[in-house]
Structure formats: C-alpha cells, structure tokens
Amino acid sequence: MRVNHVGEVCAQALYEGQAATSADPSLQAFFKEAAAEEGDHLAWTRQRLSELGARPSLLNPVWYGGALLLGAVAGRFGDRYSLGFMVETERQVERHLADHLERLPVADVGSRAIVEHMRRDEGGHADQAQALGAAPMPEPVRAVMRLAARVMTATAHRI
C-alpha cells in the first residue's frame, strides 16, 4: 500500500504541475480536478497504511517535488502532449493496480476496495484526457516512464 500511496503523491503533483503550465483555462480545471481526485486516493491509501500499521515513504517530499517538476515540464510541451503524458501515466498506473489486485489476498477487503476504486478512477482520467485530444507519447518516452515507475516502485517499497 506504501507504493500506491507514493503513486498518489506523484499523480497529485504531476497534475498540479500540468495545470500550472497549461494556457487553456478548461484544461487547467481538468488537471486540477484530477489532482483533487488523486488527493482523495492519497487520503484513502494513507488511512489504509495506518490501519495496516505501516508508514508512508520517507521520500514523499522528494517524490512530490520531482513529480511536480515533471508535470510542469510535460505541460511546457503543449496541452496535447501534456494530455498524452496523462494518458500514458494513467494506463501504466492501471496496469500496476490490476497487478496489485491479483496479488492482494482475497480476505484483504479494505485494500482491495481502495485499489479497485483507484483503478477505475485512473482509467477515467486516461479516457477523459484521450477525449480532450491527447497526443500519443513516443515509445522512447513511454519506455523511460516505465523505467522511472519501476525505480519508484522498488524504492518506495523499501524507503
């Protein structure tokens, strides 16, 4: 659950960075709304960590700052690419959450409910961004995003 919590820290920061760099007020609102939903996920995962007797990642301020910067950089490439970055981010998160659901014990009803709800929301963000005109991310960018996610996941699991 710590990894999921870090993912929500990062997603919230990404979308805040993208909102800050979009020139389109309607897209600013879209990114801010997505960030607010990620804030809900953040609260749910934090509560679940407490219930499980676990702690958040000690690197959360680093994750947040890095993701905020990354979101701002994505936004500077223009709204279509910023939306494309969101689509790719959310599709990768969807896959991670689906994998997590497969590994969670069936009896862990609390964690399963949170992860399933987040998976649906993330898919909705991706679908909305796609409908708003997202440009597809080039494969090298997608590959770097997958690598960064693996590093984040492995690190957050431990620290």
Z-matrix of the N, CA and C atoms (Angstrom, degrees):
N
C 1 1.460
C 2 1.534 1 110.33
N 3 1.345 2 116.96 1 -26.76
C 4 1.473 3 119.17 2 177.43
C 5 1.522 4 110.50 3 -60.59
N 6 1.316 5 117.29 4 -40.92
C 7 1.466 6 120.57 5 179.79
C 8 1.527 7 109.94 6 -62.69
N 9 1.318 8 116.87 7 -41.99
C 10 1.466 9 119.82 8 178.40
C 11 1.524 10 110.90 9 -64.38
N 12 1.320 11 116.66 10 -38.48
C 13 1.459 12 120.96 11 177.71
C 14 1.524 13 110.21 12 -61.60
N 15 1.328 14 117.00 13 -46.43
C 16 1.469 15 120.85 14 177.73
C 17 1.524 16 110.36 15 -60.57
N 18 1.313 17 116.50 16 -40.90
C 19 1.464 18 119.84 17 178.01
C 20 1.515 19 111.95 18 -58.52
N 21 1.313 20 116.41 19 -37.33
C 22 1.466 21 120.14 20 178.95
C 23 1.526 22 111.46 21 -73.79
N 24 1.331 23 116.84 22 -35.40
C 25 1.468 24 120.35 23 173.18
C 26 1.530 25 108.83 24 -57.53
N 27 1.334 26 115.12 25 -47.88
C 28 1.467 27 120.33 26 -177.84
C 29 1.522 28 112.04 27 -66.88
N 30 1.327 29 117.22 28 -43.77
C 31 1.467 30 119.81 29 -178.15
C 32 1.523 31 111.00 30 -62.86
N 33 1.321 32 116.18 31 -43.17
C 34 1.465 33 119.21 32 178.97
C 35 1.527 34 110.21 33 -59.66
N 36 1.326 35 116.38 34 -45.23
C 37 1.467 36 120.42 35 -179.39
C 38 1.526 37 111.68 36 -67.40
N 39 1.329 38 117.33 37 -41.39
C 40 1.471 39 120.40 38 178.20
C 41 1.525 40 110.54 39 -54.46
N 42 1.332 41 115.96 40 -49.52
C 43 1.455 42 119.77 41 -173.62
C 44 1.519 43 111.36 42 -72.69
N 45 1.317 44 117.26 43 -30.37
C 46 1.458 45 119.35 44 173.75
C 47 1.531 46 109.99 45 -66.22
N 48 1.334 47 116.97 46 -40.67
C 49 1.464 48 120.72 47 176.84
C 50 1.516 49 111.83 48 -64.96
N 51 1.320 50 116.57 49 -39.44
C 52 1.459 51 119.97 50 179.13
C 53 1.528 52 110.90 51 -69.13
N 54 1.322 53 116.92 52 -39.04
C 55 1.473 54 119.97 53 177.80
C 56 1.525 55 110.52 54 -62.64
N 57 1.311 56 116.04 55 -39.37
C 58 1.472 57 120.30 56 -177.13
C 59 1.524 58 112.62 57 -67.89
N 60 1.320 59 117.83 58 -23.47
C 61 1.465 60 120.04 59 -176.01
C 62 1.523 61 113.65 60 -107.55
N 63 1.319 62 117.43 61 -1.20
C 64 1.460 63 119.70 62 177.17
C 65 1.526 64 109.68 63 -80.60
N 66 1.319 65 115.25 64 139.19
C 67 1.468 66 120.23 65 177.40
C 68 1.526 67 111.64 66 -88.50
N 69 1.330 68 117.05 67 -11.36
C 70 1.460 69 122.46 68 -175.20
C 71 1.533 70 109.54 69 -96.28
N 72 1.338 71 117.62 70 115.57
C 73 1.469 72 119.99 71 -178.25
C 74 1.532 73 113.55 72 -57.21
N 75 1.330 74 117.49 73 -35.04
C 76 1.469 75 118.42 74 180.00
C 77 1.528 76 110.87 75 -69.88
N 78 1.321 77 117.27 76 -34.99
C 79 1.468 78 119.70 77 176.65
C 80 1.527 79 110.97 78 -74.38
N 81 1.319 80 117.06 79 -34.09
C 82 1.469 81 119.32 80 173.63
C 83 1.527 82 109.46 81 -57.44
N 84 1.326 83 116.09 82 -45.16
C 85 1.465 84 120.89 83 179.70
C 86 1.526 85 110.77 84 -64.51
N 87 1.329 86 116.86 85 -40.36
C 88 1.471 87 121.12 86 178.57
C 89 1.525 88 110.65 87 -60.90
N 90 1.324 89 116.84 88 -48.39
C 91 1.466 90 120.10 89 -179.80
C 92 1.534 91 110.80 90 -65.13
N 93 1.317 92 117.18 91 -39.08
C 94 1.471 93 120.05 92 179.01
C 95 1.530 94 110.96 93 -65.52
N 96 1.321 95 116.98 94 -38.68
C 97 1.465 96 120.66 95 177.59
C 98 1.528 97 110.34 96 -64.98
N 99 1.328 98 116.02 97 -42.38
C 100 1.471 99 119.66 98 177.53
C 101 1.523 100 110.16 99 -62.85
N 102 1.325 101 117.32 100 -41.02
C 103 1.471 102 121.10 101 178.24
C 104 1.529 103 110.24 102 -62.11
N 105 1.316 104 117.17 103 -39.01
C 106 1.466 105 120.46 104 178.72
C 107 1.525 106 111.03 105 -64.78
N 108 1.338 107 117.22 106 -40.80
C 109 1.463 108 120.21 107 176.76
C 110 1.529 109 110.37 108 -63.81
N 111 1.324 110 116.16 109 -39.29
C 112 1.463 111 119.31 110 176.93
C 113 1.525 112 109.77 111 -64.41
N 114 1.336 113 117.12 112 -32.02
C 115 1.456 114 121.11 113 175.04
C 116 1.524 115 111.61 114 -62.41
N 117 1.337 116 116.53 115 -37.81
C 118 1.466 117 120.18 116 174.57
C 119 1.525 118 110.05 117 -62.12
N 120 1.323 119 115.99 118 -46.63
C 121 1.474 120 120.64 119 179.02
C 122 1.530 121 110.50 120 -59.91
N 123 1.315 122 115.08 121 -39.63
C 124 1.460 123 120.92 122 179.19
C 125 1.539 124 110.04 123 -59.81
N 126 1.311 125 116.35 124 -44.59
C 127 1.473 126 120.50 125 179.54
C 128 1.531 127 110.97 126 -65.26
N 129 1.335 128 116.34 127 -41.88
C 130 1.472 129 119.09 128 179.77
C 131 1.526 130 111.58 129 -63.34
N 132 1.338 131 115.84 130 -45.28
C 133 1.473 132 118.57 131 -177.89
C 134 1.534 133 110.21 132 -69.26
N 135 1.319 134 117.43 133 -34.50
C 136 1.472 135 120.21 134 177.82
C 137 1.519 136 110.22 135 -64.76
N 138 1.320 137 116.30 136 -43.67
C 139 1.464 138 120.79 137 178.22
C 140 1.531 139 110.04 138 -62.36
N 141 1.321 140 116.22 139 -42.31
C 142 1.471 141 119.31 140 -178.81
C 143 1.524 142 110.34 141 -66.84
N 144 1.323 143 117.71 142 -38.60
C 145 1.462 144 120.12 143 175.44
C 146 1.526 145 110.08 144 -56.92
N 147 1.318 146 116.70 145 -45.15
C 148 1.467 147 120.92 146 178.79
C 149 1.523 148 110.85 147 -60.82
N 150 1.321 149 116.31 148 -45.38
C 151 1.475 150 120.41 149 179.69
C 152 1.522 151 111.73 150 -61.18
N 153 1.324 152 116.58 151 -32.95
C 154 1.464 153 121.24 152 -179.47
C 155 1.532 154 112.41 153 -86.34
N 156 1.328 155 116.29 154 -2.38
C 157 1.463 156 119.72 155 -178.84
C 158 1.519 157 112.97 156 72.37
N 159 1.317 158 116.02 157 27.49
C 160 1.467 159 121.48 158 -178.90
C 161 1.531 160 108.74 159 -111.02
N 162 1.309 161 115.29 160 167.05
C 163 1.461 162 120.66 161 -179.11
C 164 1.518 163 109.76 162 -116.00
N 165 1.325 164 116.27 163 157.23
C 166 1.466 165 119.64 164 173.49
C 167 1.525 166 109.96 165 -69.99
N 168 1.300 167 115.59 166 167.48
C 169 1.463 168 120.84 167 176.61
C 170 1.524 169 110.05 168 -62.40
N 171 1.309 170 115.11 169 138.01
C 172 1.465 171 120.16 170 176.34
C 173 1.528 172 111.60 171 -69.48
N 174 1.315 173 116.01 172 -15.84
C 175 1.464 174 121.18 173 -177.70
C 176 1.530 175 113.36 174 -95.69
N 177 1.324 176 118.51 175 12.08
C 178 1.466 177 120.34 176 -177.19
C 179 1.525 178 113.88 177 -52.30
N 180 1.342 179 120.13 178 -41.11
C 181 1.473 180 117.92 179 177.62
C 182 1.536 181 112.44 180 -62.79
N 183 1.313 182 116.82 181 -34.71
C 184 1.471 183 120.86 182 177.55
C 185 1.526 184 109.88 183 -68.54
N 186 1.341 185 115.89 184 -45.64
C 187 1.474 186 119.74 185 179.18
C 188 1.525 187 109.93 186 -59.14
N 189 1.327 188 116.35 187 -45.34
C 190 1.459 189 120.28 188 -178.19
C 191 1.529 190 110.89 189 -62.01
N 192 1.308 191 116.66 190 -50.55
C 193 1.469 192 120.23 191 -178.28
C 194 1.515 193 112.60 192 -61.13
N 195 1.318 194 116.09 193 -43.76
C 196 1.466 195 119.72 194 179.13
C 197 1.512 196 112.33 195 -64.19
N 198 1.329 197 116.48 196 -42.18
C 199 1.463 198 120.12 197 179.94
C 200 1.523 199 111.94 198 -68.84
N 201 1.328 200 117.19 199 -37.55
C 202 1.464 201 120.27 200 176.89
C 203 1.528 202 109.99 201 -60.76
N 204 1.310 203 116.18 202 -45.26
C 205 1.465 204 121.10 203 178.02
C 206 1.527 205 110.65 204 -63.08
N 207 1.319 206 117.13 205 -44.38
C 208 1.462 207 121.18 206 179.74
C 209 1.524 208 111.14 207 -62.38
N 210 1.336 209 116.67 208 -41.00
C 211 1.464 210 119.93 209 177.18
C 212 1.516 211 111.92 210 -62.99
N 213 1.336 212 116.19 211 -40.28
C 214 1.471 213 120.17 212 178.52
C 215 1.528 214 110.55 213 -65.62
N 216 1.333 215 116.79 214 -40.12
C 217 1.467 216 120.49 215 177.97
C 218 1.529 217 109.87 216 -64.08
N 219 1.330 218 116.54 217 -45.23
C 220 1.476 219 119.83 218 178.58
C 221 1.523 220 110.01 219 -58.41
N 222 1.322 221 116.05 220 -41.89
C 223 1.460 222 120.29 221 179.60
C 224 1.515 223 113.34 222 -64.29
N 225 1.320 224 117.05 223 -31.86
C 226 1.470 225 121.14 224 -179.50
C 227 1.530 226 112.09 225 -69.17
N 228 1.330 227 117.75 226 -16.66
C 229 1.468 228 120.31 227 176.85
C 230 1.526 229 111.85 228 -81.52
N 231 1.318 230 116.87 229 -2.58
C 232 1.458 231 121.35 230 178.99
C 233 1.518 232 111.14 231 108.11
N 234 1.313 233 114.33 232 157.58
C 235 1.455 234 119.93 233 -173.25
C 236 1.527 235 113.72 234 -62.25
N 237 1.321 236 117.93 235 -40.46
C 238 1.471 237 119.36 236 -179.14
C 239 1.526 238 110.97 237 -61.81
N 240 1.339 239 116.95 238 -41.38
C 241 1.468 240 119.96 239 -179.99
C 242 1.524 241 110.96 240 -75.64
N 243 1.314 242 116.83 241 -33.12
C 244 1.455 243 120.11 242 175.68
C 245 1.533 244 110.03 243 -63.29
N 246 1.330 245 116.18 244 -43.68
C 247 1.464 246 120.14 245 175.91
C 248 1.530 247 110.95 246 -63.93
N 249 1.322 248 116.79 247 -39.53
C 250 1.463 249 120.85 248 177.22
C 251 1.520 250 111.74 249 -62.44
N 252 1.329 251 115.66 250 -38.11
C 253 1.460 252 120.52 251 176.53
C 254 1.527 253 109.89 252 -62.78
N 255 1.327 254 115.78 253 -39.62
C 256 1.468 255 119.62 254 177.55
C 257 1.521 256 111.07 255 -64.32
N 258 1.329 257 116.55 256 -44.50
C 259 1.464 258 120.16 257 179.45
C 260 1.529 259 109.53 258 -57.91
N 261 1.313 260 117.10 259 -50.18
C 262 1.464 261 120.09 260 -177.80
C 263 1.525 262 111.18 261 -64.10
N 264 1.317 263 117.31 262 -41.70
C 265 1.469 264 120.87 263 177.63
C 266 1.519 265 110.34 264 -57.83
N 267 1.319 266 115.78 265 -50.32
C 268 1.465 267 119.50 266 -175.86
C 269 1.527 268 112.39 267 -68.16
N 270 1.319 269 117.86 268 -35.26
C 271 1.473 270 119.39 269 177.65
C 272 1.530 271 110.28 270 -65.71
N 273 1.328 272 116.40 271 -39.38
C 274 1.462 273 119.06 272 177.21
C 275 1.526 274 110.65 273 -66.58
N 276 1.319 275 117.04 274 -39.29
C 277 1.466 276 120.77 275 178.44
C 278 1.530 277 109.80 276 -65.72
N 279 1.321 278 116.92 277 -41.86
C 280 1.469 279 120.22 278 176.93
C 281 1.523 280 111.18 279 -55.06
N 282 1.326 281 116.38 280 -45.68
C 283 1.471 282 120.32 281 179.71
C 284 1.525 283 111.03 282 -63.61
N 285 1.335 284 116.05 283 -42.79
C 286 1.471 285 119.82 284 177.94
C 287 1.530 286 110.60 285 -59.91
N 288 1.331 287 116.81 286 -46.20
C 289 1.454 288 120.41 287 -177.28
C 290 1.531 289 111.43 288 -67.68
N 291 1.326 290 117.47 289 -37.22
C 292 1.467 291 120.41 290 176.36
C 293 1.531 292 109.99 291 -62.67
N 294 1.322 293 116.46 292 -42.15
C 295 1.468 294 120.56 293 177.56
C 296 1.526 295 110.14 294 -64.03
N 297 1.330 296 116.44 295 -41.76
C 298 1.463 297 120.11 296 179.00
C 299 1.522 298 110.60 297 -62.06
N 300 1.319 299 117.35 298 -41.00
C 301 1.470 300 120.52 299 178.06
C 302 1.521 301 111.47 300 -59.82
N 303 1.324 302 116.84 301 -38.74
C 304 1.473 303 120.09 302 178.97
C 305 1.526 304 111.63 303 -65.26
N 306 1.330 305 117.24 304 -31.70
C 307 1.463 306 121.12 305 -177.29
C 308 1.519 307 113.76 306 -89.02
N 309 1.329 308 117.39 307 -19.65
C 310 1.464 309 120.15 308 -179.70
C 311 1.529 310 110.50 309 -69.49
N 312 1.323 311 116.70 310 138.81
C 313 1.465 312 118.47 311 175.11
C 314 1.526 313 110.86 312 -61.15
N 315 1.302 314 116.48 313 142.21
C 316 1.462 315 121.47 314 179.34
C 317 1.528 316 110.06 315 -58.34
N 318 1.326 317 116.77 316 -33.53
C 319 1.463 318 120.83 317 -178.03
C 320 1.533 319 113.14 318 -72.12
N 321 1.336 320 118.48 319 -14.94
C 322 1.468 321 120.78 320 179.88
C 323 1.527 322 108.96 321 -84.52
N 324 1.307 323 113.94 322 70.05
C 325 1.462 324 121.51 323 -174.19
C 326 1.531 325 111.13 324 -62.42
N 327 1.335 326 117.42 325 -38.72
C 328 1.460 327 120.90 326 -178.57
C 329 1.514 328 112.56 327 -62.27
N 330 1.333 329 116.43 328 -49.02
C 331 1.469 330 120.05 329 179.87
C 332 1.519 331 110.73 330 -66.51
N 333 1.328 332 116.45 331 -40.86
C 334 1.470 333 120.28 332 -178.63
C 335 1.530 334 111.03 333 -61.40
N 336 1.328 335 117.21 334 -41.34
C 337 1.472 336 120.28 335 -179.03
C 338 1.527 337 110.36 336 -64.40
N 339 1.321 338 116.71 337 -42.27
C 340 1.465 339 120.55 338 179.60
C 341 1.522 340 110.58 339 -64.28
N 342 1.319 341 116.58 340 -48.81
C 343 1.469 342 121.05 341 -176.36
C 344 1.529 343 110.47 342 -64.05
N 345 1.316 344 117.04 343 -41.37
C 346 1.479 345 119.82 344 179.76
C 347 1.526 346 111.00 345 -65.43
N 348 1.316 347 117.44 346 -42.58
C 349 1.465 348 119.85 347 179.48
C 350 1.526 349 110.14 348 -64.33
N 351 1.321 350 117.37 349 -42.99
C 352 1.467 351 120.36 350 178.27
C 353 1.527 352 110.38 351 -62.36
N 354 1.330 353 117.21 352 -41.09
C 355 1.476 354 120.39 353 -179.52
C 356 1.526 355 110.61 354 -59.68
N 357 1.315 356 116.77 355 -43.37
C 358 1.476 357 120.07 356 178.12
C 359 1.524 358 111.01 357 -64.03
N 360 1.334 359 117.13 358 -44.75
C 361 1.464 360 120.31 359 179.95
C 362 1.525 361 111.67 360 -62.05
N 363 1.330 362 117.17 361 -42.61
C 364 1.467 363 120.60 362 -178.79
C 365 1.525 364 110.04 363 -63.26
N 366 1.320 365 116.39 364 -41.42
C 367 1.458 366 119.44 365 176.18
C 368 1.515 367 111.93 366 -61.52
N 369 1.320 368 116.83 367 -37.63
C 370 1.467 369 120.87 368 177.21
C 371 1.517 370 112.00 369 -64.70
N 372 1.337 371 116.55 370 -39.96
C 373 1.471 372 119.24 371 176.51
C 374 1.523 373 110.44 372 -61.15
N 375 1.320 374 116.38 373 -44.77
C 376 1.469 375 119.98 374 -179.66
C 377 1.527 376 110.98 375 -62.57
N 378 1.327 377 116.08 376 -44.21
C 379 1.467 378 120.11 377 -179.59
C 380 1.532 379 110.94 378 -62.83
N 381 1.322 380 116.71 379 -42.06
C 382 1.469 381 120.08 380 179.31
C 383 1.526 382 110.81 381 -64.86
N 384 1.321 383 116.76 382 -44.50
C 385 1.469 384 119.95 383 179.96
C 386 1.522 385 110.51 384 -62.40
N 387 1.323 386 116.47 385 -39.25
C 388 1.466 387 120.80 386 177.91
C 389 1.529 388 109.76 387 -62.19
N 390 1.322 389 116.45 388 -45.23
C 391 1.468 390 120.96 389 -179.16
C 392 1.526 391 112.02 390 -65.60
N 393 1.324 392 117.30 391 -25.63
C 394 1.461 393 121.09 392 179.82
C 395 1.529 394 113.01 393 -83.13
N 396 1.336 395 117.11 394 0.95
C 397 1.460 396 119.79 395 174.12
C 398 1.517 397 115.72 396 106.86
N 399 1.317 398 117.47 397 27.84
C 400 1.466 399 121.22 398 -179.30
C 401 1.521 400 111.75 399 -58.64
N 402 1.313 401 115.32 400 137.17
C 403 1.467 402 121.44 401 172.51
C 404 1.528 403 107.44 402 -89.01
N 405 1.329 404 117.06 403 140.53
C 406 1.468 405 118.27 404 178.71
C 407 1.528 406 111.30 405 -66.84
N 408 1.306 407 115.59 406 143.10
C 409 1.466 408 120.70 407 177.18
C 410 1.522 409 108.99 408 -78.80
N 411 1.320 410 117.73 409 137.29
C 412 1.459 411 120.22 410 175.70
C 413 1.534 412 110.11 411 -62.80
N 414 1.313 413 116.66 412 150.75
C 415 1.459 414 120.98 413 -177.32
C 416 1.527 415 113.20 414 -55.47
N 417 1.326 416 120.95 415 -40.91
C 418 1.469 417 118.24 416 178.22
C 419 1.540 418 112.63 417 -60.06
N 420 1.323 419 117.43 418 -36.42
C 421 1.473 420 120.85 419 178.02
C 422 1.521 421 109.16 420 -67.47
N 423 1.324 422 116.65 421 -44.12
C 424 1.466 423 120.48 422 178.71
C 425 1.520 424 111.05 423 -61.12
N 426 1.318 425 117.07 424 -39.31
C 427 1.463 426 121.20 425 179.75
C 428 1.532 427 110.97 426 -65.65
N 429 1.328 428 116.54 427 -42.06
C 430 1.468 429 120.02 428 177.74
C 431 1.531 430 109.66 429 -64.95
N 432 1.310 431 117.23 430 -38.97
C 433 1.462 432 120.38 431 177.85
C 434 1.533 433 110.85 432 -62.60
N 435 1.325 434 117.12 433 -41.76
C 436 1.471 435 120.35 434 178.20
C 437 1.525 436 111.01 435 -63.77
N 438 1.324 437 116.67 436 -42.45
C 439 1.463 438 121.05 437 178.55
C 440 1.531 439 110.60 438 -63.02
N 441 1.319 440 116.81 439 -46.31
C 442 1.464 441 120.52 440 179.24
C 443 1.529 442 110.62 441 -60.87
N 444 1.322 443 116.86 442 -38.64
C 445 1.467 444 120.28 443 178.86
C 446 1.528 445 110.88 444 -65.51
N 447 1.321 446 117.09 445 -39.50
C 448 1.475 447 120.14 446 177.98
C 449 1.523 448 111.02 447 -64.14
N 450 1.325 449 116.75 448 -41.90
C 451 1.465 450 120.64 449 178.82
C 452 1.527 451 109.84 450 -64.07
N 453 1.329 452 116.45 451 -46.05
C 454 1.457 453 120.87 452 179.32
C 455 1.524 454 110.32 453 -60.60
N 456 1.314 455 117.14 454 -46.07
C 457 1.463 456 121.49 455 -178.20
C 458 1.522 457 111.12 456 -61.64
N 459 1.319 458 116.86 457 -47.82
C 460 1.462 459 119.96 458 -179.17
C 461 1.528 460 111.90 459 -64.04
N 462 1.313 461 116.01 460 -40.25
C 463 1.468 462 120.32 461 -178.94
C 464 1.530 463 110.56 462 -70.83
N 465 1.319 464 117.29 463 -46.92
C 466 1.464 465 121.38 464 -177.57
C 467 1.526 466 111.26 465 -64.41
N 468 1.296 467 117.02 466 -30.76
C 469 1.466 468 120.74 467 178.96
C 470 1.532 469 110.64 468 -61.06
N 471 1.317 470 116.30 469 -32.40
C 472 1.471 471 121.66 470 -174.77
C 473 1.526 472 114.40 471 -103.09
N 474 1.327 473 116.80 472 -35.50
C 475 1.473 474 119.12 473 -172.93
C 476 1.522 475 110.97 474 -114.19
